[in-house]
Amino acid sequence: MGFLSLLKERTSSYYGKRAYKYVDKLLREEKNLLIISPYLDDYYAAYLARLAHGKRLYIISSSIRGSAAKRLRRREAGSPAVATFIAVSVNWLLLLLNSFNPLLAFATISAGFALLAYSLLHRNSIYLKVPKEFVHAKLYVGDKRAVEGSANLTYAGMHKNVESVRLITDKREVEELKRRFWTLWNSL
């Protein structure tokens, strides 16, 4: 096997309007994702939130819209925790008013704790940093592969604009990109 064949196996490039093919596959299949995209729109914030179950996403974005940032910062664990708190509070209130029903108390507290346990097991682990300085890099790194190039994580950047991206599967290069990501993450 020649050097060029070996190089072609470890990286491949794409130039055109369908950058999403490479990034989407990485986002769907990898468990741990490190993302740098100066622009991140509502479309991709919703997409990441849907894909995030059972994954860890670390995102650096310099120019993220408020609604997209809010969507990514939302935690599923909050609602069941609030439901548990309300169930316990209602039961205590009923107890104080001498209208306590043990069966109702058991059912509401059990349901609240079941929701809390479910949410802790299935919650999204999305961590977002919005730096003060503008970070212009575009990088998407998974456990075993990475995509680097010009495509922002926006609908236009992934589907409409002519972009240039490079798929990286070389283990050493992927590890080096992870190291660079964490260096940046820790400096922000």
C-alpha positions as CSV (number, residue, x, y, z in Angstrom):
1,M,0.0,0.0,0.0
2,G,1.5,3.3,-1.1
3,F,1.7,6.5,1.0
4,L,-1.0,8.2,-1.0
5,S,-3.4,5.3,-0.4
6,L,-2.6,5.4,3.3
7,L,-3.2,9.2,3.5
8,K,-6.5,8.8,1.6
9,E,-7.7,6.3,4.2
10,R,-7.1,8.7,7.1
11,T,-8.5,11.9,5.6
12,S,-10.8,12.8,2.9
13,S,-12.0,16.2,1.7
14,Y,-15.2,17.6,0.4
15,Y,-15.9,20.8,-1.4
16,G,-19.5,21.8,-2.2
17,K,-22.9,22.4,-0.8
18,R,-23.4,19.3,1.3
19,A,-21.0,19.6,4.2
20,Y,-23.7,18.2,6.5
21,K,-23.1,14.7,5.2
22,Y,-19.8,14.5,7.1
23,V,-20.8,16.5,10.1
24,D,-24.2,14.9,10.5
25,K,-22.7,11.3,10.5
26,L,-20.3,12.4,13.2
27,L,-23.0,14.0,15.3
28,R,-25.3,11.0,15.0
29,E,-22.8,8.2,15.6
30,E,-20.3,9.6,18.1
31,K,-20.9,9.5,21.9
32,N,-18.7,12.4,22.9
33,L,-18.7,15.5,20.8
34,L,-16.5,18.5,20.8
35,I,-17.8,21.4,18.7
36,I,-16.4,24.7,17.7
37,S,-18.6,26.8,15.4
38,P,-18.6,30.6,15.5
39,Y,-22.2,30.6,14.4
40,L,-24.9,28.1,15.6
41,D,-28.5,28.7,14.6
42,D,-31.8,27.5,16.0
43,Y,-32.1,24.7,13.5
44,Y,-28.9,23.1,14.7
45,A,-29.5,23.9,18.3
46,A,-32.7,21.9,18.1
47,Y,-31.0,19.1,16.2
48,L,-28.2,18.9,18.8
49,A,-30.8,18.9,21.7
50,R,-32.6,16.0,20.0
51,L,-29.4,14.0,19.4
52,A,-27.9,14.6,22.8
53,H,-29.6,11.8,24.7
54,G,-26.9,9.6,26.2
55,K,-24.1,11.8,24.7
56,R,-21.8,14.5,26.0
57,L,-21.6,17.6,23.9
58,Y,-19.1,20.4,24.6
59,I,-19.8,23.5,22.4
60,I,-17.8,26.7,21.8
61,S,-19.7,29.3,19.8
62,S,-19.0,33.0,19.5
63,S,-22.1,34.2,17.9
64,I,-25.0,32.0,19.0
65,R,-28.6,33.4,19.1
66,G,-30.3,33.7,22.4
67,S,-33.0,31.2,21.6
68,A,-30.4,28.7,20.4
69,A,-28.3,29.1,23.5
70,K,-31.4,28.8,25.7
71,R,-32.4,25.6,23.9
72,L,-28.9,24.1,24.5
73,R,-28.7,25.1,28.1
74,R,-32.1,23.6,29.0
75,R,-31.7,20.6,31.3
76,E,-34.3,17.8,31.3
77,A,-33.6,17.0,35.0
78,G,-35.2,20.3,36.1
79,S,-38.9,19.4,35.3
80,P,-39.0,16.0,37.2
81,A,-37.1,17.5,40.1
82,V,-39.7,20.3,40.3
83,A,-42.5,17.7,40.0
84,T,-41.0,15.7,42.9
85,F,-40.8,18.9,45.0
86,I,-44.4,19.8,44.2
87,A,-45.6,16.3,45.0
88,V,-43.9,16.3,48.4
89,S,-45.1,19.8,49.1
90,V,-48.7,19.0,48.3
91,N,-48.5,15.9,50.5
92,W,-47.2,18.0,53.4
93,L,-49.9,20.6,52.9
94,L,-52.6,17.9,52.9
95,L,-51.1,16.5,56.0
96,L,-51.2,19.9,57.7
97,L,-54.9,20.4,56.6
98,N,-55.8,16.9,58.0
99,S,-56.8,15.7,54.5
100,F,-53.8,13.4,54.1
101,N,-54.4,10.3,52.0
102,P,-51.6,7.7,52.3
103,L,-52.3,6.1,49.0
104,L,-52.3,9.4,47.2
105,A,-49.2,10.4,49.0
106,F,-47.4,7.2,48.0
107,A,-48.5,7.5,44.4
108,T,-47.5,11.1,43.9
109,I,-44.1,10.8,45.6
110,S,-43.4,7.6,43.7
111,A,-44.2,9.2,40.4
112,G,-42.1,12.2,41.2
113,F,-39.1,10.0,42.1
114,A,-39.6,7.8,39.0
115,L,-39.5,10.9,36.8
116,L,-36.4,12.2,38.6
117,A,-34.6,8.9,38.2
118,Y,-35.6,8.6,34.5
119,S,-34.4,12.2,33.8
120,L,-31.1,11.6,35.5
121,L,-30.4,8.5,33.4
122,H,-31.6,10.1,30.1
123,R,-30.7,13.8,30.5
124,N,-28.8,15.8,27.9
125,S,-25.2,16.6,28.8
126,I,-24.7,19.7,26.8
127,Y,-22.0,22.2,27.9
128,L,-21.8,25.5,26.2
129,K,-19.2,28.3,26.3
130,V,-19.7,31.6,24.6
131,P,-16.3,33.3,24.6
132,K,-15.8,37.1,24.8
133,E,-13.3,36.9,22.0
134,F,-14.5,35.8,18.6
135,V,-13.5,32.2,17.9
136,H,-13.7,31.7,14.1
137,A,-12.5,28.0,13.9
138,K,-15.0,25.3,12.8
139,L,-14.2,21.9,14.3
140,Y,-16.3,18.9,15.0
141,V,-14.6,16.1,16.9
142,G,-16.0,12.7,18.0
143,D,-14.4,9.7,19.7
144,K,-12.8,8.3,16.5
145,R,-13.1,10.9,13.8
146,A,-13.2,14.7,13.3
147,V,-14.4,17.1,10.6
148,E,-12.6,20.4,10.1
149,G,-13.2,23.1,7.6
150,S,-15.2,26.2,6.7
151,A,-18.7,25.1,7.5
152,N,-20.5,26.8,10.4
153,L,-23.1,24.8,12.3
154,T,-26.0,26.6,10.7
155,Y,-28.5,25.4,8.1
156,A,-26.9,27.6,5.5
157,G,-23.4,26.5,6.4
158,M,-24.3,22.8,6.2
159,H,-26.8,22.8,3.3
160,K,-26.6,25.9,1.2
161,N,-23.2,27.5,1.1
162,V,-20.3,26.1,-0.8
163,E,-18.0,24.8,1.9
164,S,-14.7,22.9,2.2
165,V,-14.5,20.3,4.9
166,R,-12.0,17.5,5.7
167,L,-12.9,14.2,7.4
168,I,-10.1,13.0,9.7
169,T,-10.0,9.4,10.8
170,D,-6.3,9.2,11.8
171,K,-6.2,8.4,15.5
172,R,-3.2,10.6,16.3
173,E,-4.7,13.6,14.5
174,V,-8.1,13.1,16.2
175,E,-6.4,13.0,19.6
176,E,-4.4,16.1,18.7
177,L,-7.6,18.0,17.8
178,K,-9.2,16.9,21.1
179,R,-6.1,18.3,22.9
180,R,-6.4,21.6,21.0
181,F,-10.1,21.8,21.8
182,W,-9.6,21.2,25.6
183,T,-6.7,23.8,25.6
184,L,-9.1,26.3,24.1
185,W,-12.0,25.3,26.3
186,N,-9.9,25.7,29.5
187,S,-8.6,29.1,28.4
188,L,-12.1,30.6,28.0
